[in-house]
Amino acid sequence: MTTITLVPEPLTREGFAPFGDVIEASDAVRHFTINAGNTERYHDLAAVEPGPDGRVIVSIFRGQPRQLPFKVEMMERHPLGSQAFVPMADWSYLVVVAPAGESPRVEDLRVFLARGDQGVNYAPGVWHHPLLALDAVSDFLVIDRGGPGNNCDEVSLETPGWIPAP
């Protein structure tokens, strides 16, 4: 079986825009001082979408570290709402995505290397690989949808992709 190498690229707001939002405190986002000058608020960083009849829920996911090289064989999506991941420690992790729509092919995948100070918010229906923590057991604050309906579709890729070791 043929495999395709998937080379991670740095996570940027512009590069990730077709798939959702990057959540980070940077000068590129709207921010202002609050609490009598004691706090800088980085405002409205992600479009959290609970979808019809949904509600926003907050969870913690504890991801076991993955070893590189890593074989990407499946993807998932949440068609009814968005899903945000915000790391709770300064560990890098990988983000594998494909556009919303029909089942993705390996050629549709993009891989981003996220820093420990960057989160992501997958737009509703965007294909993504489940959590890919690197280096250590990693906790993520996850903001997503609770409510009725099936909000998780999984597919196997016809051709797997490989994320190489650095």
C-alpha positions, 0 to 999 in steps of 0.5 A, spaced: 500 500 500 502 506 498 503 512 503 504 519 503 508 523 507 505 529 511 510 534 513 507 539 519 507 546 518 507 551 523 500 553 526 498 560 523 491 564 523 492 565 516 494 557 514 488 554 519 483 559 517 479 554 512 478 549 518 477 554 524 480 559 529 487 559 532 486 561 539 492 565 542 494 571 545 498 575 540 498 582 537 494 580 531 488 579 535 483 584 538 486 585 545 485 591 551 486 592 558 481 590 563 481 590 571 484 597 573 490 595 568 491 589 571 489 584 565 490 584 558 484 581 555 485 577 548 477 578 546 473 573 542 478 568 539 474 563 536 467 562 534 464 557 538 458 553 535 453 549 539 449 548 533 441 547 533 439 544 540 446 544 543 449 547 549 456 549 550 460 544 554 467 544 557 471 538 558 478 536 559 482 531 555 488 528 557 492 525 551 497 520 551 503 522 547 504 519 540 510 517 537 513 519 530 513 517 525 505 516 526 501 513 521 494 517 519 489 512 518 482 515 520 479 522 521 473 524 524 468 530 524 463 534 528 457 536 524 453 539 529 458 544 532 465 546 533 470 543 537 476 547 541 482 544 544 486 549 548 493 546 551 493 547 559 501 546 559 507 548 554 507 542 550 507 542 542 502 537 539 500 536 532 493 538 528 491 534 522 485 537 518 481 536 512 476 541 509 469 540 511 465 536 506 465 529 503 470 524 506 477 526 506 483 523 502 490 523 504 491 528 499 486 533 502 490 533 509 494 538 512 498 538 518 500 543 523 505 543 529 502 547 534 506 550 540 503 549 547 501 557 547 496 555 541 489 552 541 485 551 535 477 551 534 475 546 529 469 549 525 463 545 524 464 539 519 471 540 519 475 533 518 480 532 523 484 527 527 483 526 534 488 529 539 495 528 537 499 530 543 507 529 543 512 529 548 508 528 554 501 526 557 498 533 556 491 536 558 487 540 554 481 544 555 476 542 550 470 546 549 464 543 544 457 541 543 453 537 548 446 535 546 441 531 542 444 528 535 450 524 532 455 529 533 461 525 531 463 521 524 469 517 523 472 515 516 478 510 515 482 513 509 483 509 503 491 511 503 494 512 509 499 518 510 505 518 515 507 524 519 515 523 519 520 523 525 523 530 526 
